[in-house]
Amino acid sequence: MSRSRSMEEAWIPRTKLGELVQQGLITLDKIFANNLVVKEKEIIDVLLPQLKEDVVTIKMVQQMTASGQRSKFKAVVLVGAEGFIGVGTAKSREVGPAIRKAIDRAKLSVIPVLRGCGSGECGCGHTHSIPFKIDGKCGSVRIRLIPAPAGVGLACADKVKQVLKLAGIEDIWSKTFGDTRTSENLVKATFNALKNAHKYNFNL
């Protein structure tokens, strides 16, 4: 028996959507098409077993309390597969639990990535880039993703590249504004841009 199969059988759904997924009565496409809210990470585990995990940053944060200064680890994690991406953050006194909690939250935030070939220099019709320019922001960071012709690669900052590569995008240009040294905000701004692509597409 495979690990995913045994996990699926051990999972006891807590929501109606979870029950439908476990019974094989709904697909991931239908979940996103109907804007259904995923509240159980197991739903993503079952429907996206090929999902990969990638740690963006782990840093120590300190907080002053009545009993003194407390230190915790904060993890920012990405999960993704071909055409899907999610991001999550979590804090814990130890690194391991912080990463695991961040992964669980990232799974609950997974969105489909709108891919295409929006470059006027290419026009191949394949899904190596994005279909049009999209903007995203988080905190003081703003980003614009621009379609690029095949062969350009990911012409962007390393943290942005980390998001796009996991999402299955091969060619893109980007422009960033604000305090881009903040890795968490840069990653979340990129995720926000990919999420905004669906709003723009819906309004066309």
Residue, then its C-alpha position, 0 to 999 in steps of 0.5 A: m500500500s502506498r504512503s498516500r493511499s494509507m494517509e488518505e484512509a487514515w484521514i477523517p474529514r472535518t468538512k463537507l468538502g473534505e468528505l467529497v474529496q475523500q469519496g472522489l466526488i470532486t476535483l481540484d479544478k472544480i474547487f477552484a472554479n467554484n471558489l470553494v475554501v479549502k480548510e484541510k491540508e489533507i485535501i491538497d495532499v490527496l489532490l496534489p500528491q506531486l506537491k513540492e516544498d521549498v523553504v524561503t527563509i528561517k529567522m529568529v524573532q524576539q518578543m518582549t513579554a511580562s516575563g522577559q524576552r522570548s525568542k522564536f523561529k519564523a519560517v516562510v515556506l513555498v509549496g508548488a507543483e506544475g501550475f500551482i503555488g502556495v505560501g505560508t508563514a509560521k512561528s515556533r520555539e523550534v525550527g522543525p515545528a515552525i517549518r511544518k506549520a508553515i507548510d500546512r498553511a501554505k497548502l491551504s493557500v494553494i492557487p492555480v497559476l495562470r500560464g501562457c505566452g503573452s510575449g509579442e516577440c514569441g507568440c508560440g501559444h505554449t505555457h512557458s510564461i504568463p499571458f499578460k503583465i500582472d502586478g502584486k504587492c505586499g507591504s512596501v514591496r511591489i512587483r510587476l511580472i512581464p511575459a517573456p519569449a521562450g529562452v529568456g529564462l527567469a530574469c528576476a531576483d532569486k526569491v522571485k525566481q524561487v516562486l516562479k520556478l516552483a509554479g512551473i513558469e520558465d520565462i519571465w521579466s520582472k520589475t520590483f519597487g520598494d524594500t526588496r531586501t525583505s524576502e518574505n514581502l518579495v515572495k508574498a508580492t510575487f504570490n499576490a501577482l499570480k493570484n491577481a492574474h485571475k481577477y484580471n482574466f475574469n474581467l476581460 
